[in-house]
């Protein structure tokens, strides 16, 4: 695997940047609350807090060098079945012959 990755990285200069599509996934949850805020010195910071229903809204899109391609926002958590549906119904119809899709999993913080 490491040798294949090094070989792929070595070929980067030869890649046509217009054919690269990087998948980007993010999301929001209704129970997210800011941990800090600003207030005048000596005064308490007071702010509203949403009623945390724990509703999740993931979004995913293909990022090209000059465009956002195949965006999708879903209701609920991103699952394997939902990701497969995104690839089949949103991403694949917008790909061109020769496109290279880069999907990289980033571990949670």
C-alpha positions in Angstrom: 0.0 0.0 0.0 2.8 2.4 0.9 4.6 1.7 -2.4 1.4 2.4 -4.3 0.8 5.6 -2.5 4.4 6.8 -3.1 4.0 5.9 -6.8 0.7 7.9 -7.0 2.3 10.9 -5.2 5.3 10.8 -7.5 2.9 11.0 -10.5 1.2 14.2 -9.2 3.2 16.6 -11.4 2.0 14.7 -14.5 -1.7 14.9 -13.4 -4.0 17.3 -15.1 -5.5 19.4 -12.3 -8.7 19.9 -14.3 -9.5 16.1 -14.0 -9.2 16.0 -10.2 -12.4 15.8 -8.1 -11.9 15.8 -4.3 -14.8 14.7 -2.1 -15.5 16.9 0.8 -18.0 16.0 3.6 -19.1 18.1 6.5 -22.2 18.5 8.6 -24.0 20.3 11.3 -25.9 19.3 14.3 -28.7 21.2 16.2 -27.2 20.4 19.5 -23.8 22.1 18.8 -23.3 25.0 21.3 -20.5 27.5 21.4 -18.1 26.9 24.2 -17.0 30.5 24.5 -18.0 34.1 23.7 -17.1 37.7 24.2 -18.4 40.2 26.7 -17.0 43.5 28.1 -14.4 43.0 30.8 -16.1 42.1 34.1 -19.5 41.3 32.5 -20.9 37.8 31.9 -21.4 36.6 28.3 -25.0 35.8 27.8 -26.3 34.1 24.6 -29.1 31.9 23.5 -28.6 28.2 23.1 -30.6 26.1 20.6 -32.8 23.4 21.9 -30.6 20.3 21.2 -32.7 17.8 19.4 -29.6 16.1 18.1 -30.7 16.5 14.5 -27.8 16.0 12.0 -27.5 17.4 8.5 -24.5 16.1 6.6 -23.4 17.7 3.3 -21.0 16.3 0.7 -19.7 17.7 -2.6 -17.0 17.2 -5.2 -14.5 20.0 -5.3 -12.9 20.7 -8.7 -10.1 23.2 -9.2 -12.6 25.8 -10.4 -16.1 24.6 -9.3 -18.2 22.8 -6.8 -19.7 19.7 -8.3 -22.5 17.4 -7.2 -23.5 18.9 -3.9 -25.9 17.0 -1.6 -27.4 17.8 1.8 -29.1 15.0 3.7 -31.3 14.5 6.7 -29.7 12.4 9.3 -26.2 11.0 9.8 -24.0 10.0 6.8 -24.1 6.2 6.5 -22.5 3.9 4.1 -25.8 3.4 2.2 -26.3 7.2 2.0 -22.7 7.7 0.7 -23.3 5.0 -1.9 -26.5 6.7 -3.0 -24.6 10.0 -3.2 -22.0 8.5 -5.5 -24.5 6.8 -7.7 -27.1 9.5 -8.0 -25.2 12.8 -7.6 -21.4 12.3 -8.3 -21.2 9.7 -11.1 -23.6 11.5 -13.5 -21.4 14.7 -13.2 -18.1 13.0 -13.8 -16.3 13.3 -17.2 -14.2 10.6 -18.8 -10.7 10.7 -17.3 -11.8 12.3 -14.0 -9.9 11.2 -10.9 -12.0 11.1 -7.7 -10.0 11.6 -4.5 -11.8 10.3 -1.4 -9.8 10.5 1.8 -11.1 9.6 5.2 -10.0 12.1 7.9 -10.3 10.7 11.4 -12.5 12.6 13.8 -11.0 15.0 16.3 
